[in-house]
């Protein structure tokens, strides 16, 4: 299976040519987006915690940045 087989799968699932082109541009299928976003959030929070642990940012800066990372989700 090649890295681009998901484009054929999208076609088989009935996605439009525009959706397939968008997926080709970003390199992943729409059903993978949630997992990728979750991992990016975890990575950002881990980096933020590292900065706080090293005392490179204040508690207030940490809380503000965490709220931005998490957006509307509860903190």
C-alpha positions in Angstrom: 0.0 0.0 0.0 1.4 3.4 -1.0 1.3 6.5 1.0 -1.3 7.9 -1.4 -3.8 5.0 -1.4 -6.1 7.0 0.8 -6.8 9.2 -2.3 -8.2 6.1 -4.1 -10.1 5.2 -1.0 -11.6 8.7 -0.8 -12.7 8.3 -4.5 -14.3 4.9 -3.6 -16.1 6.5 -0.6 -17.6 9.1 -2.9 -15.6 12.2 -2.0 -15.6 15.0 -4.5 -12.6 15.8 -6.7 -12.1 19.0 -4.8 -12.0 17.1 -1.4 -9.5 14.6 -2.9 -7.3 17.5 -4.2 -7.4 19.1 -0.7 -6.5 15.8 0.9 -3.6 15.4 -1.5 -2.4 18.9 -0.7 -2.3 18.2 3.1 -1.2 14.6 2.8 -3.9 12.9 4.9 -7.5 11.8 4.6 -10.4 13.6 6.4 -11.0 10.7 8.8 -7.4 11.1 10.0 -7.7 14.8 10.8 -9.2 14.3 14.3 -6.3 12.0 15.3 -3.7 14.4 13.9 -5.3 17.4 15.7 -5.4 15.5 19.0 -1.7 14.6 18.7 -0.8 18.2 17.8 -2.6 19.4 20.9 -0.9 16.9 23.1 2.5 17.9 21.7 1.8 21.6 22.2 0.7 21.0 25.8 3.8 18.9 26.5 6.0 21.6 25.2 4.2 24.2 27.2 4.5 22.1 30.4 8.2 21.8 29.6 8.6 25.6 29.4 6.7 26.0 32.7 8.8 23.3 34.4 12.0 25.0 33.3 10.5 28.2 34.7 10.9 29.9 31.3 7.3 31.1 31.5 5.2 32.3 34.4 2.1 30.5 35.8 0.0 33.2 34.2 1.6 32.8 30.8 1.2 29.0 31.1 -2.5 29.3 31.9 -3.1 31.8 29.1 -1.2 29.7 26.5 -3.0 26.5 27.7 -6.4 28.2 27.3 -5.4 29.2 23.7 -4.3 25.7 22.9 -7.4 24.0 24.3 -9.7 26.6 22.8 -13.3 26.1 23.9 -12.6 22.8 25.7 -12.6 22.8 29.5 -9.2 23.2 31.1 
